[in-house]
Amino acid sequence: MSDEIMKVLDKQGRVLEDISKVLKEQSDTLKEHGKKFEVINKTLERHGDQLDFLAKKSMEHDDRFKDLATKQEFRTLYDHMDNIIGIMSKRDQEATFLESRVTRLDSRVTRIEKKMDMV
């Protein structure tokens, strides 16, 4: 029976050695993951600092942004400009029309004056 006990103990010893190897491998893997987490944590801290900096700058420039025109204000401005351009375009067309009319009247007056001189 002591032979059987020795075999069982030997077998369990090998199993424990295998378990020990697996545990060592897992421990090494956990150490590697720990190092990676430290790098990630440092990166996150830097990003947090950058976000804080951007937030501070945004607060500093907030007053400048208040003075900028909104989309609605630009639309209103462009609507007024379109109206003014329309009015100016109509005036330009009227001026062209009046110029041609004055030219016709001038030529007519010239003809009448010539006829009057002839008489």
WOZI-V672934 format. One record per residue. N is the residue number from 1. RES is the residue in one letter. SS is DSSP state (H for helix, E for strand, L for the rest). NEAR is the number of other ideal C-beta (glycine too) atoms within 8 Angstrom. Layout:
# WOZI-V672934
N;RES;SS;NEAR  N;RES;SS;NEAR
This chain:
# WOZI-V672934
1;M;L;4  2;S;H;5  3;D;H;6  4;E;H;7  5;I;H;8  6;M;H;8  7;K;H;8  8;V;H;8  9;L;H;8  10;D;H;8  11;K;H;8  12;Q;H;8  13;G;H;8  14;R;H;8  15;V;H;8  16;L;H;8  17;E;H;8  18;D;H;8  19;I;H;8  20;S;H;8  21;K;H;8  22;V;H;8  23;L;H;8  24;K;H;8  25;E;H;8  26;Q;H;8  27;S;H;8  28;D;H;8  29;T;H;8  30;L;H;8  31;K;H;8  32;E;H;8  33;H;H;8  34;G;H;8  35;K;H;8  36;K;H;8  37;F;H;8  38;E;H;8  39;V;H;8  40;I;H;8  41;N;H;8  42;K;H;8  43;T;H;8  44;L;H;8  45;E;H;8  46;R;H;8  47;H;H;8  48;G;H;8  49;D;H;8  50;Q;H;8  51;L;H;8  52;D;H;8  53;F;H;8  54;L;H;8  55;A;H;8  56;K;H;8  57;K;H;8  58;S;H;8  59;M;H;7  60;E;H;6  61;H;L;8  62;D;H;8  63;D;H;6  64;R;H;7  65;F;H;7  66;K;H;6  67;D;L;5  68;L;L;6  69;A;L;5  70;T;L;6  71;K;H;5  72;Q;H;6  73;E;H;8  74;F;H;9  75;R;H;8  76;T;H;8  77;L;H;9  78;Y;H;8  79;D;H;8  80;H;H;8  81;M;H;8  82;D;H;8  83;N;H;8  84;I;H;8  85;I;H;8  86;G;H;8  87;I;H;8  88;M;H;8  89;S;H;8  90;K;H;8  91;R;H;8  92;D;H;8  93;Q;H;8  94;E;H;8  95;A;H;8  96;T;H;8  97;F;H;8  98;L;H;8  99;E;H;8  100;S;H;8  101;R;H;8  102;V;H;8  103;T;H;8  104;R;H;8  105;L;H;8  106;D;H;8  107;S;H;8  108;R;H;8  109;V;H;8  110;T;H;8  111;R;H;8  112;I;H;8  113;E;H;8  114;K;H;8  115;K;H;8  116;M;H;7  117;D;H;6  118;M;H;5  119;V;L;4
